[in-house]
Amino acid sequence: MALYESGQMYLEAIHVLLQRNERVRAIDVGAYLGYTKPSVSRAMGILRKGGFISVDTEGYITLNPSGQQLAEQLYERHTVLTKMLVALGVDEETAAEDACRIEHVISDRSFAAIKKHHLDYIN
């Protein structure tokens, strides 16, 4: 099941929150993203149905292998693109906002080229 940008943003948010905290609930995701409880509830249902996450009886969220893989990919794109834009002179806030937009539409091929160039540049 392919995910649209909003679903991808939820997965990335869950990934980031799980790096900060041992356990994450939907309410944490909503607070992090600034989304309403009904929106988060709907998204969690879609992610669960798609096999990207599991939610235990206490409401704690776990990324399943497919969700973990996609979340890590998105997070890597976000961080590399943000760093690249900052290196080009863009302020941190704008760079992060633009990276968030770009990460969802850039092709694997273009991202690989940007990542390679950026790594060559910083080394």
Steps between C-alpha positions, in 0.01 A plus 500: 500500500643835396469793737419857417703786643287532813544133587872532443510798736332295772751218458792739517352665810459161670860417413631828644292462816616141551860623482422743784270281711473130568124497438274712280124538483278666241456802729878555491498489120216751488679737738824471302333572166237742634213291365159436653409175672251395227762557227759299689252222575409470132865496396589235758220283361634537146857425611382198700290370208798545266724297730732790578430512875363292783319640802489298821212480748639797695514715185876491449617512141767278345636540149476174306791415267344672196413806709846510657669479160291779350531718811879465501515583129290812548697609806829457314368706209380769737830526688725489192289754310484731802878486548558559130273805493663642813843447339372703205418789733130440572398565861430188708123550532443560129735215410306256721165614360619471140667164564168373637330591173774364277549167681158375387539568129867458416592185309736241647745573220509876561525455876791257461684757285434780750607280790822400322579862410426618852717228656783581258462868588522453877790253485 
